[in-house]
Amino acid sequence: MIRALTLLIAFLLAPSIAHAAPSRNWTNMVTLSKEGAFVIGNPAAKTRLVEYVSYTCPHCAHFVAEGTTALKAGWVSKGLVAVEVRNLVRDRYDFTAALLARCGGAAKFPGNHEALFAAQQDWIAKAQAYESQPSALPADAKPAAVMTEIADKTGMLALMAKRGVTPAQSRVCLADQKAFDIVMAMTRRGLEQDQIKGTPSFLLNGKLTDVYDWAGLQPLLPKSAN
């Protein structure tokens, strides 16, 4: 009788074990660091990767195209690595893109970030054309007005509209003083505290690495991801 009861319990438990819930995909978790940078992945991950990026940097675009999918699939999704994206702005076009990437908050950021880099060659070509033409703005125009004109002339407003962010919403983001200050503070921290010399640059658990691409970064990530 006891043996039969044991077998029955084992039989009843078996389906639950066989159909256990899949592990969580941490790529859907996006939070803010205390500095205001977006963090993708498990906030409690043992490995914290900080990416310093510039949206006008072609090497950054190459890293995003080559490494983002693999990084998310092999490490971020499993909760092993959290990725914090910080800005190191180097020109007004980069600044414009940085503010637009933040439009829509945490939920929109990863998609905005990747879309701006994917279309980088297109909007930079338009930026170069814009540079050769006189601006309709007065010489003392406020930064928000300048960046709004840049976003319009380079096609970034249209790009964001495809992401579900209306031109009106983009203009609000470009005039957001708090976001402006956050991006400026990240840039200052990168230059003064973290000693960043160029982009992309990577910190692993607070330590600056000497790698600048996916091929160099991948071997430094936790081996348990495989």
C-alpha positions in Angstrom: 0.0 0.0 0.0 2.8 2.4 0.9 4.7 1.6 -2.3 1.5 2.1 -4.4 0.9 5.5 -2.7 4.5 6.5 -3.4 4.2 5.6 -7.0 0.9 7.6 -7.3 2.5 10.7 -5.8 5.5 10.4 -8.1 3.1 10.1 -11.1 1.1 13.1 -10.0 4.2 15.2 -9.5 5.8 14.2 -12.8 3.8 16.5 -15.1 4.5 19.5 -13.0 8.2 18.8 -13.2 8.1 18.2 -16.9 6.2 21.4 -17.6 8.2 23.7 -15.2 7.9 27.4 -16.1 10.7 28.6 -18.3 13.4 30.8 -16.7 13.0 34.6 -16.9 14.2 36.5 -19.8 16.0 39.5 -18.2 16.4 41.5 -21.4 12.9 42.8 -20.8 14.0 44.4 -17.5 15.2 48.0 -17.9 15.8 50.2 -14.9 17.6 53.5 -14.1 20.9 53.8 -12.3 21.3 56.4 -9.7 23.0 58.6 -12.3 20.0 58.3 -14.6 21.6 55.8 -17.1 19.5 53.0 -18.4 20.4 49.5 -17.2 19.3 46.5 -19.2 19.1 43.1 -17.4 19.0 41.7 -13.9 19.7 44.5 -11.5 21.3 41.9 -9.1 23.6 40.4 -11.8 27.1 39.6 -10.5 28.6 41.2 -13.6 27.9 44.9 -14.4 29.0 46.0 -17.8 29.0 49.8 -18.4 29.1 50.9 -22.1 30.2 54.4 -22.8 28.8 55.3 -26.3 28.6 58.2 -28.7 25.8 58.1 -31.3 28.0 59.7 -33.9 30.8 57.1 -33.3 31.0 54.6 -36.2 32.8 52.1 -33.9 29.9 52.3 -31.5 27.5 51.5 -34.3 29.6 48.5 -35.3 29.6 47.2 -31.7 25.9 47.5 -31.4 25.3 45.8 -34.7 27.8 43.0 -34.0 27.6 42.4 -30.3 24.2 43.4 -28.9 22.2 40.4 -30.0 24.9 37.9 -28.8 25.3 39.8 -25.5 21.6 39.8 -24.8 21.1 36.1 -25.8 24.1 34.7 -24.1 24.4 36.8 -20.9 21.8 39.4 -20.3 18.7 37.2 -20.9 20.1 34.7 -18.4 20.6 37.3 -15.6 24.4 36.9 -15.7 25.2 40.4 -16.9 23.5 43.8 -16.5 24.4 46.4 -19.2 24.4 50.1 -18.2 24.5 52.4 -21.2 26.1 55.8 -20.5 26.6 58.7 -22.9 29.8 60.4 -23.7 28.6 63.1 -26.0 31.1 64.7 -28.4 29.0 67.0 -30.6 25.5 68.5 -31.0 24.3 65.7 -33.3 25.3 63.1 -30.7 23.6 65.1 -28.0 20.4 65.3 -30.0 20.4 61.5 -30.5 21.2 60.9 -26.8 18.1 62.9 -25.8 15.9 61.2 -28.4 17.0 57.8 -27.2 15.6 58.6 -23.8 12.2 59.5 -25.2 9.6 57.1 -23.8 11.6 56.1 -20.8 12.9 52.7 -19.9 10.5 50.7 -22.0 11.5 52.5 -25.2 15.2 53.0 -24.6 16.7 49.7 -25.9 14.7 49.9 -29.2 15.4 53.7 -29.6 19.1 53.1 -28.9 19.5 50.3 -31.4 17.4 52.1 -34.1 19.5 55.3 -33.9 22.7 53.3 -34.4 21.2 51.2 -37.1 20.3 54.3 -39.1 23.5 56.2 -38.2 25.0 56.4 -41.7 21.8 57.8 -43.1 21.2 60.6 -40.5 24.9 61.5 -40.4 24.9 61.9 -44.2 22.0 64.3 -43.7 23.9 66.0 -40.8 26.8 66.7 -43.1 24.5 68.3 -45.7 22.8 70.3 -42.9 26.2 71.6 -41.8 26.8 73.2 -45.3 23.6 75.2 -45.2 22.7 78.3 -43.2 20.4 77.8 -40.3 17.1 79.6 -40.0 17.7 80.0 -36.3 19.1 83.1 -34.7 22.6 83.0 -33.4 21.4 83.1 -29.8 18.9 80.2 -30.2 18.5 78.0 -27.2 19.9 74.5 -27.3 16.4 72.9 -27.5 15.7 74.9 -30.6 19.0 74.0 -32.2 18.6 70.3 -31.5 15.0 70.3 -32.7 16.1 71.7 -36.0 18.9 69.1 -36.2 16.5 66.3 -35.4 14.2 67.5 -38.2 16.9 68.1 -40.8 18.7 64.8 -40.2 15.6 62.7 -40.2 15.8 61.7 -36.6 12.3 63.0 -35.9 11.0 60.8 -38.7 13.0 57.9 -37.3 11.5 58.3 -33.9 8.0 58.6 -35.3 8.5 55.1 -36.7 9.3 54.0 -33.2 6.0 55.4 -32.0 7.3 58.7 -30.7 5.5 61.6 -32.3 7.4 64.7 -33.4 5.6 66.7 -30.7 6.8 64.1 -28.1 10.4 64.3 -29.5 10.4 68.1 -29.2 9.4 67.8 -25.5 12.3 65.4 -25.0 14.7 67.7 -26.7 13.6 70.5 -24.3 13.8 68.4 -21.2 16.3 70.2 -18.9 16.5 67.2 -16.5 17.5 64.8 -19.3 20.0 67.4 -20.7 21.6 67.6 -17.2 21.7 63.8 -16.9 23.5 63.4 -20.2 26.0 66.2 -19.4 26.7 64.6 -16.0 27.4 61.2 -17.6 29.8 62.8 -20.0 31.6 64.6 -17.3 31.8 61.5 -15.2 33.2 59.5 -18.1 35.9 62.1 -18.9 36.9 63.1 -15.3 36.1 60.1 -13.1 36.2 57.0 -15.4 39.0 58.4 -17.6 37.3 57.5 -20.8 39.4 58.4 -23.8 37.1 57.3 -26.6 34.0 55.3 -27.5 33.0 52.7 -27.2 34.6 52.0 -23.9 33.7 49.3 -21.4 33.9 49.0 -17.6 33.4 45.5 -16.0 32.4 45.7 -12.4 33.8 49.2 -12.2 37.1 48.5 -13.8 38.0 50.1 -17.2 38.9 47.5 -19.8 41.4 47.9 -22.7 39.0 46.5 -25.3 36.9 48.4 -27.8 34.8 45.9 -29.7 32.8 42.7 -29.3 35.7 40.4 -30.2 37.7 41.8 -27.3 34.9 42.1 -24.8 33.4 38.6 -25.2 36.3 36.7 -23.6 36.0 38.9 -20.5 32.4 37.9 -19.8 31.4 35.1 -17.4 32.3 31.7 -18.8 29.1 30.1 -17.3 27.0 31.7 -20.1 27.7 28.8 -22.5 
